[in-house]
Amino acid sequence: MHVTGTHFTDRTDAGRRLAARLGHLGGPDTVVVALPRGGVPVAAEVASALGAPLDICVIRKLGVPYQPELGMGAIGEDGVRVLNEQVIGLAGISDEQLAKVERRERAELERRALRYRGDRPAAELRGRTVVVVDDGIATGSTALAACRIVRARGAARVVLAVPVAPRDWTDRLSAVADELVCVDTPSPFFAIGEFYADFSQTEDEEVLRLLAEARGERPEHSAEVDRELALSAAGVRLAGRLTVPAGARGIVVFAHGSGSGRHSPRNRYVAEHLNRAGLGTLLFDLLTEAEEPDRRKVFDVGLLGSRLTAVARRLDGPDGLDETRGLPLGLFGASTGAAAALHTAAELGPAVRAVVSRGGRPDLAAPAVLGRVSAPTLLLVGALDATVLDLNRQAEALLRCESELVVVAHASHLFEEPGTLDRVAELAADWFLRHLPRTGPTGGPTGDAP
């Protein structure tokens, strides 16, 4: 229990309370800049109250390699880096270890900046009052980096505003901001989340929605095609579920594994996340009901891959589906379905723009097949799934395309542990949006997707 302090209902409530303390900053020269993701719902309320434009400032924490939740610094856009020398020293972090963490986080930072901002330019800050907003201050490293970024971009006055912070927060941050505003500074202070009734993770879709609304735009992907269908492949009829948001950025075809099909709860969960991110999805049964009991067919990668290839060809073919024609193609494979997805990627070559494997068995694809895959491939494996992790490492060594192996902490083979499937969905969406190009009205590519 904290001695004094305000409990916020959620980030929206916190934003309204914070905005009430910032009325003196209203005016045409004010810009509100949020730290995504949690700072965006707070900042949206502030920007609305001030009648100011809303932008983002992407920051990535540099976590200690063996204790990622412990920050040893932060990086931001425009090459800004803030280090906590005390943590680095106590943790015994070498220059090589620091550089490795920074390379990884820098790549993720660039990916997220593209995801949130797309091809829109950053807000002009030169000569303006910039209000930097987050959902709270803990160590202050990300806020410090954000203030330095906006100052480097020409802000005439920097105001750092948060709903909650430790009592000594001004000692840490007064050097980088002209004004510090906080609703409450409770003591004791252990974590930001303890002062929120609802501190659930802010999803990318909410960030994109709030940014769009701040620009006066309609939220994208509000309407959907969502229907069951039957697909012909290699002489059999296969049942599927097609979901295509309005303005979809691409279509992702799912290849299920170990006998599961379009009703797989885990793949449906990931597919729903992709739909909210503006991607179409097709989940379909690789086997008919009569074939499902035959375990030989479940592990027949050649059969599964040939059917997946036939379906994928239909999506953009002359006799294909109107809803998917012209959309860039991605493949998502789970378990044995990952091998089928790589088989199809090898067969279709450049027509497949990206592949994601969840707890997959890429080793079941022949080495010659792996060597022919040209699509950027993301391999997601649970940290507790030791055998499959080793098999993925061996398979990745045979890939000649751009590839990345990401180990999801605390996850077993089925990603049943809390938060692990959310991490899979997030990583998959980022990968597909990064590699599936934008398409114009006639289906032609117009540039890389964020």
Secondary structure, DSSP 8 states (H G I E B T S, - for coil): --SB---BSSHHHHHHHHHTT-GGG-STTEEEEE-TTTHHHHHHHHHHHHT--EEE--EEEEEETTEEEEEEEEEEGGG-EEE-HHHHHHHT--HHHHHHHHHHHHHHHHHHHHHHHTTS-----TTSEEEEE-S--SS-HHHHHHHHHHHHTT-SEEEEEEEE--TTHHHHHTTT-SEEEEEE--BS---GGGGBS------HHHHHHHHHHHTT---SS-SEEEEEEEEEETTEEEEEEEEEETT-S-EEEEE--TT--TT-HHHHHHHHHHHHTT-EEEEE-SS-TTTTT-HHHHT-HHHHHHHHHHHHHHHTSTTS-TTTTT--EEEEEETHHHHHHHHHHHHHGGGEEEEEEES--GGGS-HHHHHH--S-EEEEEETT-HHHHHHHHHHHTT--S-EEEEEETT--TT--STTHHHHHHHHHHHHHHHHS-EE-TTS-EEE---
